[in-house]
Amino acid sequence: MDPDVRRAIPANTRRLVAAQGLQSAGDQVVDAKTVLPWLLHALGAPGFMLGLLVPIRESGSMLPQAALTPWVRAQPRRKRVWLIGALTQAAMAAVIALAAAAATGPAAGALVLLGLAGFSLGRSLCSIGSKDIQGRVIPKGRRGRVSGVSTMVGGVAAITVGAAVRVLGGAGRLTEADLEWLIGAAALAWVAGAVIFARIAEPATAPEDPGAGPGWLRESVDLLREDRPFRRFVVVRALLLVSALAPAFLVALAARGGAGLGGLGTFLIASGAASIIGGRIAGRLSDRSSRRAMILGAAAASAVILAALALARLAPGAAGWALPATYFLLALTHTEIRVARKTYVVDMATGDRRTAYVAVGNTAMGAILLLTGVISGALAHIGVEWALLLLAAMGLAGVAAARALPEVSRPGAGG
């Protein structure tokens, strides 16, 4: 590590935590699993548009990353990538808020989806940039805590917003139409985060010619075919989608049961509490062994789903409290899995190899997510329970697959 950058580690850590924490806070509001479904329902958008929210949000941020990698490598300072992504997310959040204020029905739904697609592109840039910068300016053994504390900051914001929505919505002083103001305010979080992130001390590197090499698609295929440890990681990450996809089905069950805006507040509070509790714990566990943290998270997520399904069959009247409780536990496991797999991919490589791992892995996951979403969605059409069973089975398979991964997070291991 460059001596000047090493001296700036404490300041860079604070700036990374603050900037990524503000991004996490915005993410809690512009959330395709909670807030946006409620918003589209209030605007009278067609039901099929609700089903497009999570695929657009997640796949849209992952699929472009391998194609963007040559441009990223051409940047001598990679924080520029994150800054462009953050400001793009701010602009698109504002577009979503304006669409909600100015339109209703299918037109509003289409505008929100278009804004979400642009938002996802900005998120893809932040995803590449944040991991690259973290690997450049934070030493191994501290990276998991940076991600964990950032997640906690977002959790505090989610609880604050969720409590306000719960209280005001339950009293009839806040309606679903007012969610546009929350989304507009969330846009400011990315602007503030960009101001802070711009002050990170980053070493300059010699930029690569984006036109050199065989092309991003060929490089991606070659990397997956030739790099066995990375290929194993992608397989494990695909199986760990259990914690990412299952919560949306729980929210759908609650909305179908007639939960109002107060119910949305409950889910936001559950999500925030999971981020606060899980963020620091997951960061410390990941710095000790991100591989073991992924295993524990996947096992816990599958166990929670199976327990919830058993409870629903044995005590159907318990859904009022069981759905938010299950959502909280799944959000807790997702926090652990997300921090762990981010730490793992940062620790397993160095330099531009890390950039390639992040980009190619996320592009592959975007395609896998679309396929998994189609399959789980088809099963959910038969019965949501079947989709949840599929995801629980994937999590158990992920436990077995993650056990074969090498250790990379301990000092001296990996990249």
C-alpha positions as CSV (number, residue, x, y, z in Angstrom):
1,M,0.0,0.0,0.0
2,D,1.2,3.5,-0.9
3,P,2.7,5.2,2.3
4,D,0.5,8.3,1.8
5,V,-2.6,6.1,1.6
6,R,-1.5,4.0,4.6
7,R,-1.3,7.2,6.7
8,A,-4.8,8.1,5.5
9,I,-6.4,4.8,6.6
10,P,-8.3,6.3,9.6
11,A,-9.7,9.2,7.6
12,N,-10.5,7.0,4.6
13,T,-12.3,4.5,6.9
14,R,-14.5,7.3,8.3
15,R,-15.3,8.6,4.8
16,L,-16.1,5.2,3.4
17,V,-18.4,4.4,6.3
18,A,-20.1,7.8,6.0
19,A,-20.6,7.7,2.2
20,Q,-21.6,4.1,2.1
21,G,-23.8,4.5,5.1
22,L,-25.7,7.4,3.3
23,Q,-26.1,5.1,0.3
24,S,-27.5,2.4,2.5
25,A,-29.9,4.9,4.0
26,G,-31.2,5.8,0.6
27,D,-31.4,2.1,-0.4
28,Q,-33.8,1.5,2.5
29,V,-36.2,4.1,1.1
30,V,-35.9,3.3,-2.6
31,D,-36.5,-0.4,-1.9
32,A,-38.0,-2.7,-4.5
33,K,-39.1,-5.1,-1.8
34,T,-41.0,-2.8,0.5
35,V,-41.6,0.9,-0.4
36,L,-41.9,0.7,-4.2
37,P,-44.5,-2.1,-4.2
38,W,-46.6,-0.1,-1.8
39,L,-46.1,3.0,-4.0
40,L,-47.2,1.3,-7.2
41,H,-50.2,-0.2,-5.5
42,A,-51.2,3.3,-4.3
43,L,-50.7,4.7,-7.8
44,G,-53.0,2.1,-9.3
45,A,-50.2,0.5,-11.5
46,P,-51.0,-2.9,-13.0
47,G,-50.1,-5.9,-10.9
48,F,-47.6,-7.3,-13.3
49,M,-45.4,-4.2,-12.8
50,L,-45.1,-5.1,-9.1
51,G,-43.4,-8.3,-10.2
52,L,-40.9,-6.4,-12.3
53,L,-39.5,-4.3,-9.5
54,V,-37.0,-6.7,-7.9
55,P,-35.7,-8.2,-11.2
56,I,-35.1,-4.7,-12.6
57,R,-33.6,-3.4,-9.3
58,E,-31.2,-6.3,-8.8
59,S,-30.4,-7.6,-12.3
60,G,-30.2,-4.1,-13.7
61,S,-27.4,-3.3,-11.3
62,M,-25.5,-6.5,-12.0
63,L,-25.8,-7.3,-15.7
64,P,-23.9,-4.3,-17.0
65,Q,-20.8,-4.6,-14.8
66,A,-18.6,-6.8,-17.0
67,A,-19.3,-4.5,-20.0
68,L,-18.4,-1.5,-17.9
69,T,-15.1,-3.0,-16.6
70,P,-13.0,-1.8,-19.6
71,W,-14.1,1.8,-19.0
72,V,-13.5,1.4,-15.2
73,R,-10.0,0.2,-15.8
74,A,-9.3,3.3,-18.0
75,Q,-9.9,5.5,-14.9
76,P,-6.6,6.4,-13.1
77,R,-8.7,7.1,-10.0
78,R,-11.5,4.7,-9.4
79,K,-13.5,6.9,-6.9
80,R,-14.8,8.8,-10.0
81,V,-16.7,5.6,-10.9
82,W,-18.5,5.6,-7.5
83,L,-19.2,9.4,-7.7
84,I,-20.9,9.1,-11.1
85,G,-22.9,6.1,-9.8
86,A,-24.0,7.9,-6.7
87,L,-25.2,11.1,-8.6
88,T,-27.0,8.9,-11.1
89,Q,-28.9,7.2,-8.3
90,A,-29.8,10.6,-6.8
91,A,-31.1,11.8,-10.1
92,M,-33.1,8.6,-10.8
93,A,-34.6,8.7,-7.3
94,A,-35.8,12.2,-8.0
95,V,-37.3,11.0,-11.3
96,I,-39.2,8.2,-9.4
97,A,-40.6,10.8,-6.9
98,L,-41.6,13.2,-9.7
99,A,-43.3,10.3,-11.6
100,A,-45.3,9.4,-8.5
101,A,-46.4,13.0,-8.0
102,A,-47.4,13.7,-11.6
103,A,-48.9,10.4,-12.9
104,T,-51.2,7.5,-12.0
105,G,-52.0,4.1,-13.3
106,P,-50.0,2.4,-16.0
107,A,-48.2,5.6,-16.9
108,A,-46.9,6.1,-13.4
109,G,-45.9,2.5,-13.2
110,A,-43.9,2.7,-16.4
111,L,-42.2,5.9,-15.4
112,V,-41.2,4.4,-12.0
113,L,-39.8,1.3,-13.7
114,L,-37.8,3.4,-16.1
115,G,-36.4,5.5,-13.3
116,L,-35.6,2.3,-11.4
117,A,-33.7,0.9,-14.5
118,G,-31.6,4.1,-14.5
119,F,-31.1,3.9,-10.8
120,S,-29.9,0.3,-11.1
121,L,-27.2,1.4,-13.7
122,G,-25.9,3.9,-11.2
123,R,-25.9,1.2,-8.5
124,S,-23.8,-1.0,-10.7
125,L,-21.1,1.7,-10.9
126,C,-21.1,2.1,-7.2
127,S,-20.9,-1.6,-6.7
128,I,-17.7,-1.8,-8.9
129,G,-16.2,1.4,-7.5
130,S,-16.8,0.8,-3.8
131,K,-15.1,-2.7,-3.7
132,D,-12.2,-1.5,-5.8
133,I,-11.6,1.6,-3.6
134,Q,-12.0,-0.4,-0.5
135,G,-9.4,-2.9,-1.6
136,R,-7.0,0.0,-2.5
137,V,-7.3,2.1,0.7
138,I,-8.3,-0.3,3.5
139,P,-6.1,-3.2,4.5
140,K,-7.3,-6.7,4.9
141,G,-8.7,-7.4,8.3
142,R,-10.7,-4.1,8.4
143,R,-12.8,-4.3,5.3
144,G,-15.6,-6.3,6.7
145,R,-16.1,-3.8,9.5
146,V,-16.3,-0.9,7.0
147,S,-19.2,-2.7,5.2
148,G,-20.8,-3.7,8.5
149,V,-20.8,-0.3,10.1
150,S,-22.1,1.2,6.8
151,T,-24.9,-1.2,6.9
152,M,-25.7,-0.2,10.5
153,V,-26.0,3.5,9.4
154,G,-28.6,2.5,6.8
155,G,-30.4,0.5,9.5
156,V,-30.7,3.5,11.8
157,A,-32.3,5.4,8.9
158,A,-34.7,2.6,8.1
159,I,-35.9,2.4,11.7
160,T,-36.4,6.1,11.9
161,V,-38.4,6.2,8.6
162,G,-40.2,3.0,9.5
163,A,-41.3,4.3,12.9
164,A,-42.6,7.5,11.4
165,V,-44.5,5.6,8.7
166,R,-45.9,3.2,11.3
167,V,-47.1,6.0,13.6
168,L,-48.3,8.5,11.1
169,G,-49.8,5.8,8.8
170,G,-51.6,4.1,11.6
171,A,-53.1,7.5,12.7
172,G,-54.3,8.2,9.2
173,R,-52.0,11.3,8.9
174,L,-49.8,9.7,6.2
175,T,-51.0,7.9,3.0
176,E,-49.2,5.8,0.4
177,A,-49.2,8.9,-2.0
178,D,-47.0,10.7,0.5
179,L,-44.2,8.1,-0.1
180,E,-43.0,10.3,-3.0
181,W,-41.7,12.8,-0.5
182,L,-39.7,10.1,1.2
183,I,-38.2,9.0,-2.1
184,G,-37.4,12.6,-3.0
185,A,-35.6,13.2,0.3
186,A,-33.7,9.9,-0.1
187,A,-32.1,11.4,-3.3
188,L,-30.3,13.8,-1.1
189,A,-28.5,11.0,0.7
190,W,-26.6,10.1,-2.4
191,V,-25.6,13.7,-3.0
192,A,-24.3,14.0,0.5
193,G,-22.5,10.6,0.1
194,A,-20.8,11.8,-3.1
195,V,-19.5,15.0,-1.4
196,I,-17.9,12.8,1.3
197,F,-16.6,10.1,-1.0
198,A,-14.8,12.7,-3.2
199,R,-12.4,13.4,-0.3
200,I,-11.1,9.8,-0.1
201,A,-7.3,9.7,-0.6
202,E,-6.8,7.1,-3.4
203,P,-3.5,6.2,-5.2
204,A,-3.5,6.9,-8.9
205,T,-2.8,4.0,-11.3
206,A,-1.8,3.8,-14.9
207,P,-5.1,3.6,-16.9
208,E,-5.6,0.8,-19.3
209,D,-6.7,1.2,-22.9
210,P,-10.4,0.2,-23.0
211,G,-10.0,-1.0,-26.5
212,A,-7.2,-3.4,-25.7
213,G,-7.8,-7.1,-25.0
214,P,-10.2,-9.6,-26.5
215,G,-13.4,-7.8,-25.3
216,W,-15.4,-8.0,-22.0
217,L,-17.5,-10.9,-23.0
218,R,-14.6,-13.1,-24.0
219,E,-12.7,-12.1,-20.8
220,S,-15.7,-12.9,-18.7
221,V,-16.2,-16.4,-20.2
222,D,-12.4,-17.1,-19.9
223,L,-12.3,-15.9,-16.3
224,L,-15.2,-18.2,-15.3
225,R,-13.8,-21.1,-17.2
226,E,-10.2,-20.9,-16.1
227,D,-10.4,-19.5,-12.5
228,R,-11.7,-22.4,-10.5
229,P,-11.8,-20.6,-7.0
230,F,-13.7,-17.7,-8.6
231,R,-16.1,-20.0,-10.4
232,R,-16.9,-21.8,-7.1
233,F,-17.6,-18.4,-5.4
234,V,-20.1,-17.5,-8.2
235,V,-21.9,-20.8,-7.7
236,V,-22.0,-20.3,-3.9
237,R,-23.3,-16.8,-4.3
238,A,-26.0,-18.0,-6.6
239,L,-27.2,-20.5,-4.0
240,L,-27.2,-17.8,-1.4
241,L,-29.9,-15.9,-3.2
242,V,-32.2,-17.5,-0.6
243,S,-31.9,-14.5,1.7
244,A,-32.3,-11.9,-1.1
245,L,-35.5,-13.3,-2.8
246,A,-37.4,-14.8,0.1
247,P,-38.3,-11.5,1.9
248,A,-40.3,-10.2,-1.2
249,F,-42.6,-13.2,-0.9
250,L,-43.2,-12.4,2.7
251,V,-44.1,-8.8,1.9
252,A,-46.4,-10.0,-0.9
253,L,-48.2,-12.2,1.6
254,A,-48.7,-9.3,4.0
255,A,-50.0,-6.9,1.3
256,R,-52.4,-9.6,0.1
257,G,-53.6,-9.9,3.7
258,G,-54.7,-6.3,3.6
259,A,-51.9,-4.7,5.6
260,G,-52.0,-0.9,5.3
261,L,-49.2,1.7,5.4
262,G,-48.7,0.9,9.1
263,G,-47.7,-2.6,7.9
264,L,-45.1,-1.1,5.6
265,G,-43.6,0.7,8.6
266,T,-43.3,-2.5,10.5
267,F,-41.3,-4.1,7.7
268,L,-39.1,-1.1,7.4
269,I,-38.4,-1.2,11.1
270,A,-37.6,-4.9,10.9
271,S,-35.2,-4.3,8.0
272,G,-33.5,-1.4,9.8
273,A,-33.2,-3.4,13.1
274,A,-31.6,-6.3,11.2
275,S,-29.1,-3.9,9.6
276,I,-28.1,-2.4,12.9
277,I,-27.8,-5.7,14.8
278,G,-26.3,-7.7,12.0
279,G,-24.0,-5.0,10.5
280,R,-21.3,-4.9,13.1
281,I,-21.6,-8.6,13.9
282,A,-21.4,-9.6,10.3
283,G,-18.4,-7.3,9.7
284,R,-16.4,-8.9,12.5
285,L,-17.4,-12.4,11.5
286,S,-16.4,-11.7,7.9
287,D,-13.0,-10.3,8.9
288,R,-12.3,-13.5,10.8
289,S,-13.7,-15.8,8.1
290,S,-16.0,-14.5,5.4
291,R,-16.4,-18.1,4.2
292,R,-17.7,-19.3,7.5
293,A,-20.0,-16.2,7.8
294,M,-21.6,-17.2,4.4
295,I,-22.1,-20.7,5.6
296,L,-23.8,-19.6,8.9
297,G,-26.0,-17.1,7.0
298,A,-27.2,-19.6,4.4
299,A,-28.0,-22.2,7.1
300,A,-29.9,-19.7,9.2
301,A,-31.9,-18.4,6.3
302,S,-33.0,-21.9,5.2
303,A,-33.9,-22.8,8.8
304,V,-36.0,-19.6,9.3
305,I,-38.0,-20.3,6.1
306,L,-38.7,-23.9,7.0
307,A,-39.7,-22.9,10.5
308,A,-42.0,-20.2,9.2
309,L,-43.7,-22.6,6.8
310,A,-44.2,-25.1,9.6
311,L,-45.7,-22.4,11.8
312,A,-48.0,-21.2,9.0
313,R,-49.4,-24.7,8.6
314,L,-49.7,-25.4,12.4
315,A,-51.0,-22.0,13.5
316,P,-52.5,-20.0,10.5
317,G,-53.8,-17.3,12.9
318,A,-50.2,-16.3,13.8
319,A,-49.5,-14.6,10.5
320,G,-50.0,-11.1,11.9
321,W,-46.8,-11.2,13.9
322,A,-45.1,-14.2,12.3
323,L,-44.6,-12.5,8.9
324,P,-42.7,-9.4,10.3
325,A,-40.7,-11.6,12.6
326,T,-39.7,-13.9,9.8
327,Y,-38.9,-10.9,7.6
328,F,-36.6,-9.6,10.4
329,L,-34.8,-12.9,10.8
330,L,-34.3,-13.2,7.0
331,A,-33.1,-9.6,6.8
332,L,-30.6,-10.4,9.6
333,T,-29.2,-13.4,7.7
334,H,-29.2,-11.4,4.4
335,T,-27.1,-8.7,6.1
336,E,-24.6,-11.4,7.2
337,I,-24.5,-13.0,3.8
338,R,-24.1,-9.7,1.9
339,V,-21.3,-8.4,4.1
340,A,-19.5,-11.8,4.0
341,R,-19.6,-12.2,0.2
342,K,-18.5,-8.6,-0.4
343,T,-15.6,-9.1,2.0
344,Y,-14.8,-12.5,0.4
345,V,-14.5,-11.1,-3.2
346,V,-12.5,-8.1,-2.0
347,D,-10.1,-10.3,-0.1
348,M,-9.6,-13.0,-2.7
349,A,-7.8,-10.8,-5.3
350,T,-5.8,-7.6,-5.8
351,G,-5.8,-4.7,-8.2
352,D,-7.6,-5.1,-11.5
353,R,-8.1,-8.8,-10.8
354,R,-10.5,-7.6,-8.0
355,T,-12.3,-5.3,-10.5
356,A,-12.8,-8.2,-12.9
357,Y,-14.0,-10.5,-10.1
358,V,-16.6,-8.0,-8.9
359,A,-17.8,-7.1,-12.4
360,V,-17.9,-10.6,-13.9
361,G,-19.4,-12.1,-10.7
362,N,-22.2,-9.5,-10.6
363,T,-23.0,-9.8,-14.3
364,A,-23.2,-13.6,-13.9
365,M,-25.4,-13.1,-10.9
366,G,-27.7,-10.8,-12.8
367,A,-28.4,-13.5,-15.4
368,I,-28.8,-16.1,-12.6
369,L,-31.1,-13.9,-10.7
370,L,-33.4,-13.4,-13.7
371,L,-33.6,-17.2,-14.2
372,T,-34.2,-17.9,-10.4
373,G,-36.8,-15.1,-10.3
374,V,-38.7,-16.7,-13.2
375,I,-38.6,-20.1,-11.6
376,S,-39.6,-18.9,-8.1
377,G,-42.2,-16.7,-9.6
378,A,-43.8,-19.6,-11.5
379,L,-43.8,-21.6,-8.3
380,A,-45.3,-18.7,-6.4
381,H,-48.2,-18.6,-9.0
382,I,-49.0,-22.1,-7.7
383,G,-48.4,-21.2,-4.1
384,V,-45.9,-18.9,-2.4
385,E,-45.0,-21.8,-0.1
386,W,-43.5,-23.7,-3.0
387,A,-41.3,-20.8,-3.9
388,L,-40.1,-20.5,-0.4
389,L,-39.3,-24.2,-0.2
390,L,-37.2,-23.9,-3.4
391,L,-35.3,-21.0,-1.9
392,A,-34.7,-22.9,1.4
393,A,-33.4,-25.9,-0.6
394,M,-31.0,-23.5,-2.4
395,G,-29.7,-22.2,0.9
396,L,-28.9,-25.7,2.2
397,A,-27.1,-26.5,-1.1
398,G,-25.2,-23.2,-0.6
399,V,-24.0,-24.4,2.9
400,A,-22.5,-27.5,1.3
401,A,-20.9,-25.6,-1.6
402,A,-19.4,-22.9,0.6
403,R,-17.6,-25.4,2.7
404,A,-15.4,-26.2,-0.3
405,L,-14.3,-22.5,-0.7
406,P,-10.7,-21.6,0.4
407,E,-10.1,-19.2,3.3
408,V,-9.1,-15.8,2.0
409,S,-10.0,-13.3,4.7
410,R,-7.3,-14.0,7.2
411,P,-4.0,-12.0,6.8
412,G,-1.7,-13.8,4.5
413,A,-4.4,-15.7,2.7
414,G,-5.7,-14.9,-0.8
415,G,-5.1,-11.4,-2.4
